[in-house]
Amino acid sequence: MTVVDIEDEPGVDIVGDVTDPITLEEADVASSEAIVLALSDDTTALFAALVARQVAPETGIIARANEDDSTPKLYRAGAKYVLSLPTVSGRMLASKLLDEEVITPRRRWKSSGERRRRWWAEPSARPTCAPGPAVP
């Protein structure tokens, strides 16, 4: 795994801008299995996905969306899988509050001979709201 960040911090392998094709080439993303875009700004993530798609058309892109409305845009930009921060946070919160598995393993996919899990929220596992006990 190669970590690229704009700031030189511990754990960063390449200091650079992920929206710059030269930085992505230096990180050798074309020979990577996947690129994970965990950026704090959705516009930057969109641009980074477009650049990554040009530099490494065969490499899978996994992106974080900070806003739900950015999810379809990231897919159109070339991401193969998008994790929406509000959706994931909501599912985790519902899972904790309801003491149920809201996110469950549904299927497996192969990658370099390894088996890995993808997680989906099952439609039947959607939380329901019901009145709780009165709080004094």
C-alpha positions as CSV (number, residue, x, y, z in Angstrom):
1,M,0.0,0.0,0.0
2,T,1.3,3.5,-0.9
3,V,-0.1,6.5,1.0
4,V,-0.2,9.8,-0.9
5,D,-0.9,13.0,1.0
6,I,-0.5,16.7,0.4
7,E,1.4,17.0,3.7
8,D,4.5,15.2,4.8
9,E,3.4,13.3,7.9
10,P,4.4,9.9,9.5
11,G,3.0,7.1,7.3
12,V,3.0,9.1,4.1
13,D,5.0,7.5,1.3
14,I,4.6,10.2,-1.4
15,V,3.9,13.9,-0.7
16,G,1.9,15.3,-3.5
17,D,-1.5,16.3,-4.9
18,V,-3.7,13.4,-5.9
19,T,-5.3,15.5,-8.6
20,D,-1.9,15.8,-10.3
21,P,-1.3,12.9,-12.8
22,I,2.5,13.1,-12.1
23,T,1.8,12.3,-8.4
24,L,-0.4,9.3,-9.3
25,E,2.2,8.0,-11.8
26,E,4.9,8.3,-9.1
27,A,2.6,6.3,-6.8
28,D,2.4,3.7,-9.7
29,V,-1.4,3.6,-9.5
30,A,-1.6,1.9,-12.9
31,S,-0.2,-1.3,-11.4
32,S,-2.3,-1.0,-8.2
33,E,-5.4,-3.2,-7.6
34,A,-7.3,-0.2,-6.2
35,I,-7.1,3.4,-5.4
36,V,-8.8,4.6,-2.2
37,L,-9.8,8.3,-2.3
38,A,-10.5,9.4,1.3
39,L,-10.5,13.1,0.8
40,S,-12.2,15.8,3.0
41,D,-13.6,17.6,-0.1
42,D,-16.0,16.0,-2.6
43,T,-15.0,18.3,-5.4
44,T,-11.4,17.3,-5.0
45,A,-12.4,13.6,-4.8
46,L,-14.4,14.0,-8.1
47,F,-11.4,15.6,-9.8
48,A,-9.0,13.0,-8.4
49,A,-11.3,10.2,-9.6
50,L,-11.3,11.6,-13.1
51,V,-7.5,12.0,-13.1
52,A,-7.0,8.5,-11.7
53,R,-9.3,7.0,-14.3
54,Q,-7.1,8.6,-17.0
55,V,-3.8,7.5,-15.4
56,A,-5.0,4.0,-14.5
57,P,-8.1,3.0,-16.5
58,E,-8.0,-0.6,-15.2
59,T,-7.5,0.2,-11.5
60,G,-10.6,0.1,-9.3
61,I,-11.4,3.4,-7.5
62,I,-13.1,3.4,-4.1
63,A,-14.1,6.9,-3.0
64,R,-15.5,8.5,0.1
65,A,-18.4,10.9,-0.4
66,N,-18.9,13.5,2.3
67,E,-22.3,14.4,1.0
68,D,-24.9,12.0,-0.3
69,D,-25.5,14.1,-3.5
70,S,-21.8,13.5,-4.4
71,T,-22.3,9.7,-4.7
72,P,-23.7,9.5,-8.2
73,K,-21.2,12.1,-9.4
74,L,-18.3,10.0,-8.1
75,Y,-19.7,7.0,-9.9
76,R,-19.9,9.0,-13.1
77,A,-16.3,10.1,-12.5
78,G,-15.1,6.5,-12.6
79,A,-15.4,5.2,-9.0
80,K,-16.4,1.5,-8.8
81,Y,-17.5,1.8,-5.2
82,V,-18.6,4.9,-3.2
83,L,-19.0,5.1,0.5
84,S,-21.3,7.9,1.5
85,L,-20.2,9.2,4.9
86,P,-23.7,10.2,6.0
87,T,-25.1,6.8,5.0
88,V,-22.4,4.8,6.6
89,S,-22.6,6.8,9.8
90,G,-26.3,6.5,9.9
91,R,-26.1,2.7,9.5
92,M,-23.5,2.4,12.2
93,L,-25.6,4.5,14.5
94,A,-28.8,2.5,13.8
95,S,-26.8,-0.7,14.4
96,K,-25.7,0.5,17.8
97,L,-29.0,1.9,18.8
98,L,-31.1,-1.1,17.7
99,D,-28.4,-3.6,18.7
100,E,-28.8,-5.2,15.3
101,E,-26.6,-5.9,12.3
102,V,-27.8,-3.2,9.9
103,I,-24.7,-3.8,7.7
104,T,-24.3,-7.5,6.8
105,P,-22.1,-9.5,4.5
106,R,-23.9,-10.3,1.3
107,R,-21.4,-11.6,-1.2
108,R,-17.7,-12.1,-1.7
109,W,-15.5,-11.0,-4.5
110,K,-12.0,-12.3,-5.5
111,S,-9.0,-10.1,-5.7
112,S,-5.5,-11.5,-6.4
113,G,-6.5,-14.9,-5.1
114,E,-7.8,-13.6,-1.8
115,R,-11.4,-13.6,-0.7
116,R,-12.7,-10.4,0.7
117,R,-16.1,-9.2,1.8
118,R,-18.2,-6.4,0.6
119,W,-20.8,-5.0,3.0
120,W,-24.3,-3.9,2.0
121,A,-27.3,-2.9,4.1
122,E,-30.0,-5.4,3.5
123,P,-33.4,-3.8,2.7
124,S,-35.0,-5.9,5.4
125,A,-32.5,-4.6,7.9
126,R,-33.5,-1.0,7.6
127,P,-34.2,0.6,11.0
128,T,-37.6,1.6,11.9
129,C,-38.5,4.4,14.3
130,A,-40.8,3.7,17.2
131,P,-41.6,5.7,20.3
132,G,-39.3,4.9,23.1
133,P,-39.8,5.1,26.8
134,A,-40.3,8.6,28.3
135,V,-37.1,10.1,29.8
136,P,-37.5,11.7,33.2
